[in-house]
Amino acid sequence: MTGVVSILTQIAVIEREILIPVSGSAMLAYANIPLTISAAQMPCFVNFPGALLSNVIEGSDEDAREFIESRIFTLNMYHSPFGTGAGEEKSGLLTPYFELVYTAFGAYPHLKALPEIIDAVLSADTGTVLVEFAGAMYYGIKFTLRVTRRARRGLAQSD
């Protein structure tokens, strides 16, 4: 069954396909939230599960109910620590990532064929902003990914 953990793992797999414009190497992306990040690891993605937007019963049988649920995931891209260089310079360095990220996720509406995913679409971004992680500020971008999936949940057996 595809749950939040599987979705976070697939998001990181897709992010690792994005090539850093300056170096041409693959992005670092965490499937699990790390305790810390460092400038040497940047640019990198850290992803967070967000709010459940809807959870609608589509059907049921004697064993389970089937739901269609939509959940938001926040994809935080950390580019560099705050205070390193001018903000305008950082904005210019971040600009290519909009196209790179939208193109990468646009190619995988089912998050690389996870069986229960109906759709995954980037629905928003923050533009270039300061993004916090573990009490420190970084230049970066927050992307909002809306994932819709089919979930089958078993019914409890009565005694």
LOLUM-779155 format. One line per field, with one value per residue: residue in one letter; z, x, y of N, C-alpha, C in turn; residue number from 0. Coordinates in steps of 0.001 Angstrom, whole numbers, plus 500000, padded with zeros to 6 digits. Example, Ala and Ser with C-alpha at 12.3 -4.5 7.8 and 13.67 -1.06 7.14 Angstrom:
// residues 2
aa: c(A|S) .
n.zz: c(507800|507080) .
n.xx: c(513190|512850) .
n.yy: c(494310|497750) .
ca.zz: c(507800|507140) .
ca.xx: c(512300|513670) .
ca.yy: c(495500|498940) .
c.zz: c(507800|507870) .
c.xx: c(513200|512900) .
c.yy: c(496700|500030) .
i: c(0|1) .
END
This chain:
// residues 159
aa: c(M|T|G|V|V|S|I|L|T|Q|I|A|V|I|E|R|E|I|L|I|P|V|S|G|S|A|M|L|A|Y|A|N|I|P|L|T|I|S|A|A|Q|M|P|C|F|V|N|F|P|G|A|L|L|S|N|V|I|E|G|S|D|E|D|A|R|E|F|I|E|S|R|I|F|T|L|N|M|Y|H|S|P|F|G|T|G|A|G|E|E|K|S|G|L|L|T|P|Y|F|E|L|V|Y|T|A|F|G|A|Y|P|H|L|K|A|L|P|E|I|I|D|A|V|L|S|A|D|T|G|T|V|L|V|E|F|A|G|A|M|Y|Y|G|I|K|F|T|L|R|V|T|R|R|A|R|R|G|L|A|Q|S|D) .
n.zz: c(500000|499156|501016|502990|503547|501380|499301|499948|499562|496776|495816|496503|494860|492306|492560|492724|490107|489004|487626|488868|487844|487794|488368|487124|488399|490185|492122|495699|497669|500321|501525|504023|506757|507623|510511|510442|507999|505743|504308|502480|501435|499783|496672|498016|498623|501069|502192|503249|504684|504345|504982|504896|502325|501291|501822|500613|500587|498241|497684|499032|500456|501930|503250|503260|502969|500280|499542|498108|498368|498912|499452|500615|499938|500997|499323|500090|498829|499484|498915|499632|502575|504441|504197|502790|500224|498054|498247|495796|494002|494768|494129|491347|490926|491788|490004|487636|488744|488968|486433|486093|488249|487895|485376|485924|487774|486279|484406|485731|486593|488104|490062|489267|488683|491037|492386|493503|493076|491752|490736|490666|491212|490874|492589|493519|494329|496306|495218|495183|498347|501895|503590|506359|508344|510968|512746|511388|508664|505135|501665|499272|497777|498199|497197|496410|496348|495237|495955|494805|495735|495658|498305|500089|502885|505407|507123|510568|512206|513734|517032) .
n.xx: c(500842|500542|501684|502224|505001|506033|505365|506890|509421|509407|509119|511628|513246|512549|513378|516133|516786|517020|519286|521926|522307|524828|526920|526175|525771|523766|520892|520780|518537|516387|514795|513830|513347|516180|518358|520043|521252|523861|525940|527630|526098|524281|522846|519822|517012|514477|511719|508310|505442|502180|499017|495992|493804|491394|489263|487539|484972|484868|483827|482764|483117|482505|484883|486470|486845|487053|488938|489335|491894|493418|496482|498726|502140|505126|507847|510865|513417|516678|519103|521428|523163|521694|522921|525188|526490|524738|521217|519885|521641|521418|518769|518897|520493|518740|516620|516676|515787|513016|511893|513260|512316|509491|509372|510512|508655|506331|506712|506150|503307|502223|504002|506280|504980|503742|501435|498908|498612|496782|497115|499709|500639|502422|501319|501812|504270|506689|508195|511447|512726|513462|514108|513430|515261|515699|516081|517813|518373|517933|518573|516137|513494|510087|508099|504800|503274|500544|499105|497076|495484|494397|493086|492792|491189|491027|488208|487447|487099|484202|483539) .
n.yy: c(498818|502154|504699|507680|507568|506069|507787|510087|508973|508445|511049|512119|510515|511449|514125|513763|513358|515820|518047|520010|523290|524709|522844|520455|518091|515640|516566|516620|514883|514287|511420|511018|513245|515027|515494|517683|520053|520985|523600|522414|520390|521568|522713|521320|519116|518948|517273|517549|516062|517324|518878|516940|517258|516311|513473|511165|508779|506301|503852|500636|497363|494134|493810|496147|499764|502053|504877|508134|510231|513413|514955|517442|518030|519519|520700|521599|523471|524023|526354|527906|529115|531790|535083|534587|536059|538396|539032|539486|538319|535639|535190|535225|532948|530999|531071|529271|526871|526813|526080|523631|522026|522029|520810|518281|517133|517335|515379|513039|512237|510234|509752|508184|505780|504731|502495|503310|505985|508577|511140|513590|516792|519816|522526|525057|527583|529388|531356|532939|532795|533204|530282|528308|525966|523818|525970|527648|529948|529880|530597|529872|527872|527066|524454|523366|520323|518549|515539|512985|510071|506636|504865|501928|500744|498448|496963|496619|493508|492278|491012) .
ca.zz: c(500000|499014|502040|503033|503482|499990|498476|500223|498918|495336|495575|496552|493663|491197|492795|492443|488654|488628|487591|489346|486669|487846|488367|486314|489221|490637|493381|496898|498141|501462|501634|505414|507219|508365|511716|510044|506638|505739|503049|501567|500844|499013|496907|498390|498944|502245|501907|504430|504427|504839|505328|504090|501787|501174|502057|500217|500389|496866|497678|500115|500386|503276|503842|503316|502286|499374|499641|497249|499254|498397|500502|500218|500363|500792|498855|500380|498203|500175|497968|500316|503836|504452|504541|501868|498969|498029|497985|494368|493357|495072|493347|489995|490929|492031|488916|486778|489425|488733|485246|486322|489167|487251|484302|486518|488342|485203|483699|486545|487288|489006|490897|488776|488622|492289|491931|493999|492800|490658|490156|491483|490458|491603|492549|493947|494865|497055|494639|495935|499704|502950|504055|507637|508687|512264|513354|510527|507457|503874|500443|498635|497204|498681|496197|496958|495511|495652|495536|494963|495670|496044|499511|500561|504323|505895|508217|511734|512332|515012|517834) .
ca.xx: c(500000|501288|501348|503016|506431|506337|505261|508089|510556|509331|509398|513087|513802|512359|514242|517529|516994|517250|520711|522281|522769|526232|527859|525704|525583|522393|520466|520639|517153|516198|513523|513429|513802|517442|518487|520708|521774|525017|526185|528290|525078|523343|521409|519218|515588|513920|510285|507467|504027|501331|497617|495072|492823|490108|489284|486174|484699|484458|483079|483103|482622|482456|486222|487186|486350|488020|488915|490159|492381|494404|497351|499765|503523|505945|509184|511723|514726|517631|520181|522641|522864|521405|524093|526288|526209|523606|519932|519586|522482|520829|517543|519316|520957|517589|515649|516576|515165|511567|511652|513769|511441|508183|509559|510730|507417|505354|506971|505747|502039|501910|505209|507032|504121|503236|500165|497684|498614|495920|497728|500613|500848|502910|500209|502234|505618|506791|509181|512697|512467|514264|513467|514021|515443|516356|516422|518704|517723|518608|517918|515557|512147|509168|507136|503660|502872|499279|499068|495777|495693|493339|493513|491857|491392|490247|487270|487700|486190|483491|483715) .
ca.yy: c(500000|503398|505673|508912|507242|505700|508995|510897|508297|508677|512473|512273|509873|512389|515297|513392|513405|517215|518353|521339|524037|525128|521713|519336|516894|515400|517194|515811|514936|513396|510696|511256|514559|514887|516318|518923|520149|521886|524293|521479|519524|522376|522749|520044|519110|518277|517217|517422|515798|518399|518656|516154|518196|515630|512030|510856|507352|506018|502600|499722|495995|493557|493789|497423|500964|502650|506327|508978|511283|514360|515487|518392|517808|520706|520361|522746|523442|524893|526639|528360|529781|533218|535885|534299|536746|539318|538399|539561|537309|534330|535087|534851|531558|530122|531151|528079|525729|526765|525253|522283|521290|521825|519836|516957|516589|517213|514123|511887|512518|509120|509600|507024|504593|504150|501926|503932|507417|509021|512322|514397|518020|520984|523472|526391|527784|530639|532243|532863|533270|532604|529060|527902|524555|523604|527250|528446|530467|529584|531025|528703|527890|526029|524006|522632|519198|517938|514136|512336|508628|505716|504145|500904|500543|497321|497120|495781|492372|492306|489782) .
c.zz: c(500000|500077|501972|502890|502057|499076|498687|499559|497424|494975|495538|495336|492468|491355|492473|490945|488169|488699|488006|488169|486663|487683|487445|487094|489717|491967|494509|497367|499225|501413|503042|505856|508036|509628|511387|508547|506698|504361|502021|500860|499881|497584|497215|498652|500253|502090|503176|504020|505063|505064|504346|503639|501675|501349|501842|500017|498970|496785|498859|499784|501793|503984|504071|502693|501383|499379|498491|498139|498539|499571|499872|500761|500059|500468|499048|499709|498890|499246|498666|501602|503654|504876|503666|500514|499086|497672|496516|493590|493569|494279|491916|489904|491122|490845|488041|487428|489229|487560|485472|487181|488531|486130|484870|487037|487305|484434|484450|487296|488224|489890|490548|488988|489972|492022|492376|493699|491577|489952|491176|490669|491375|491466|492965|494273|495522|496328|495452|497286|500651|503518|505320|507713|509985|512853|512538|509263|506239|502737|499797|498055|497864|497565|496896|495939|496076|495067|495835|494777|496081|497237|499936|502021|504826|507054|509356|511789|513702|515710|517843) .
c.xx: c(500884|500820|502275|504510|506841|506306|506483|509326|510564|509581|510908|513757|513700|513275|515698|517830|517272|518750|520939|522863|524266|527187|527453|525531|524138|522129|520510|519205|516980|514823|512952|514012|515083|517431|519098|520991|522940|525173|526828|527283|524160|523812|520867|517728|515348|512405|509487|506040|503193|499912|496912|493972|491439|490308|487852|486023|484185|483612|483467|482574|482673|483805|486846|486373|487459|487824|489717|490586|493403|495168|498373|501115|504290|507356|510049|513072|515600|518821|521492|522254|522610|522667|525292|525947|524983|522332|519564|520394|521871|519548|517859|519775|519804|516634|515578|515824|513651|511265|512105|512827|510078|508278|509714|509423|506306|505499|506448|504447|501602|503113|505974|506263|503835|501796|498901|497590|497745|496549|498658|500951|501401|501864|500604|503723|505661|507586|510466|512498|513549|513471|514192|514178|516234|516878|517356|517950|518601|517857|517352|514186|511346|508175|506026|503227|501584|499227|497687|495993|494437|493859|492418|492194|490436|489337|487651|486666|485524|483641|482485) .
c.yy: c(501242|504385|506864|508610|506878|506905|509882|510286|508557|510138|512692|511639|510818|513602|514996|513340|514823|517487|519804|522122|524358|523952|520565|518044|516817|516117|516161|515984|513881|512740|510854|512594|514383|515754|517676|518877|521126|522522|523366|520565|520279|522563|521353|520233|518386|518391|516934|517062|516903|517934|517727|517101|517583|514134|511545|509351|507161|504757|501749|498343|495423|493584|495163|498546|501465|504159|506931|510137|512151|514954|516421|517915|519083|520260|521594|522546|524488|525090|526996|529078|531270|533962|535590|534913|537632|538570|538397|538524|535925|534120|534670|533409|530566|530049|529895|526908|525674|525834|523810|521443|521025|520802|518427|516357|516480|515915|512896|512149|511400|508781|508330|505732|503936|503712|502652|505423|507711|510211|512974|515631|519114|522071|524882|526388|529151|531708|532109|533549|532758|531436|528606|526394|524488|524919|528126|528840|530213|530254|529766|528962|526778|525716|523232|521586|518610|516532|513574|510846|507876|504910|503170|500617|499473|497670|496190|494655|492430|490969|488915) .
i: c(0|1|2|3|4|5|6|7|8|9|10|11|12|13|14|15|16|17|18|19|20|21|22|23|24|25|26|27|28|29|30|31|32|33|34|35|36|37|38|39|40|41|42|43|44|45|46|47|48|49|50|51|52|53|54|55|56|57|58|59|60|61|62|63|64|65|66|67|68|69|70|71|72|73|74|75|76|77|78|79|80|81|82|83|84|85|86|87|88|89|90|91|92|93|94|95|96|97|98|99|100|101|102|103|104|105|106|107|108|109|110|111|112|113|114|115|116|117|118|119|120|121|122|123|124|125|126|127|128|129|130|131|132|133|134|135|136|137|138|139|140|141|142|143|144|145|146|147|148|149|150|151|152|153|154|155|156|157|158) .
END
